[in-house]
Amino acid sequence: MHSLTACRASVAVIAIVLRPAFAFAQQPAPEEPAANPASSAAPSEAPATPSSSVPPVPSAPSEAPKVPARAGDESADIAALRDEVRALRAEMESDRAQRAKAASPPPTPPRPLGYEAFWPWVTPPEGLSAGAYVQAQYEAHDDSTDQLAQDGTTLNQDRFSIRRARASLLGEWQYAALALELDANTTSGPQVDLRKAEASVQYRPDRTAPPLAMVTLGLFDAPFGYELVESPRTRFFMERSVASRAFFPGEPDLGVRVAGAWRFLRWTVAAQNGEPLGEKSAFVLQDPNQAKDVFVRLGFDATPLETLHVAGDLSALKGKGFHAGTPATKSSIQWSDANENGIVDSGELTAVPARAATPSQNFDRWAVGLDVRTHLRTSLGVTKLYGELVIAQNLDRGLYIADPVLSGIDQREIGAYVGVVQDITRWGVVGIRLDYYDPNSNAFDNRAGRQVPYSQAITTVSPLVGLVLPDRARLVFQYDIIQNAYALGSNGVPTNLKDNVATLRLQVQL
């Protein structure tokens, strides 16, 4: 198309240049005037008797002389050719602009408000799709010391580490779906583990919306609250809140899940082993009892305006905890070297009687939670405001381990947080989160022979600031200001242990 248009324009220009020459060549040369016979004859040759002369015969009429082309006609032709050249030039420019537009990629539309890639509400492309991201960081802790703990682990936490290096594979077909994710990190030394392994069948007639119904069997995130199903890839804060990490040391657990979405409504029912990844026990991703942890999560997800998104969920959990029994023992003798002389002296030997085995016991645990979140798009960027409240009993499995069989009392827990994240155009972000966790509302301390209630609550304020390369990388700095009850004052009363944390993280993703 482009070469044909250029050729036509060239021919038109040549025609304009050569037009005057062609017009000049077509004009006839002026003829020589014919000689007059009367004037050329000699006087002596004149007829003697004019009366006897024969009248002259009229000559044949000659062709009419050609009229030269008028200047006005020539100017009109030139003007017409110029108009044609202008039209061809405009056509060439239009064709060039169309080809340039077709060659350049279309502008990327902004992501829908509330878009977050967590299952089962993620809508991947048809077929197989892969993803990956790396979170490399440096962290500094105020309580770090250059010593080893009693079990040999290091007490220094000022270090570089790979917090997460994850690769995922999603499969999406008409009636089936899969999700597979592997994680590598150096948090407790180099390790690689499985984070997701979901096999699902689904009914999803609208391919642009989540499935109306989906049944999943495998390893998936516990469907409780918001933070557990929020992807670490999209979360700006370094980690989940203290309460969430205490209740669920790791997000995934093995089980079955039934979920669905209709318009703005969302619902999930699931049953899991109740021993999530990261738990401090010998039964991680296994189940020492027959009872399963049952989850129910009901909520909504709506966009009433193009610039406003609101969502929320009500979650409930009911399950059974496990207290391990002890095996039977034989009678034995115990030596205590009281004077440390290395010699068995009188009074240093003690008989230890045999003990019968004690059976393992189950105990009840439950939790209810409410979470809400909203996104508002302005000229500055997207503002995200969200929060969550959880009330639980005997659910702590990561911080103050709940075991009412051992302690003799039920452990009531309260956790809450509220956070805001603000985009600064497409290239920056700021945010702050206030986090509160009381691991035991029934906590008592023995003071002067009396049982006195006291608070073990942990409060954390976490401001952050970051630079963003959209859809590719982010560099975020977060400082956690922590108030806790980890230490004892000179009067024996629990007090704050300085434990602030500074973290600088670089995340790069596919």
Secondary structure, 3 states (H helix, E strand, C coil): CHHHHHHHHHHHHHHHHHHHHHHHHHCCCCCCCCCCHHHHCCHHHCCCCHHHCCCCCCCCCCCCCCCCCCHHHHHHHHHHHHHHHHHHHHHHHHHHHHHHHHHCCCCCCCCCCCCCCCCCCCCCCCEEEEEEEEEEEEEEECCCCCCECCCCCECCCCEEEEEEEEEEEEEECCCEEEEEEEEEECCCCCEEEEEEEEEEEEECCCCCCCCCEEEEEEEEECCCCCCCCCCCCCCCCCCCCHHHHHHCCCCEEEEEEEEEEECCEEEEEEEECCCCCCCCCCCCCCCCCCCCEEEEEEEEEEEEECCEEEEEEEEEEEEEEEECCECCECCEEEECCCCCCCCCCCCCEEEECCECCECCEEEEEEEEEEEEEEEEECCCCEEEEEEEEEEEECCCCCCCCCCHHHHCCCCEEEEEEEEEEEEECCCEEEEEEEEEEECCCCCEEEECCEEEECCCCEEEEEEEEEEEECCCEEEEEEEEEEECCCEECCCCCEECCCCCEEEEEEEEEC
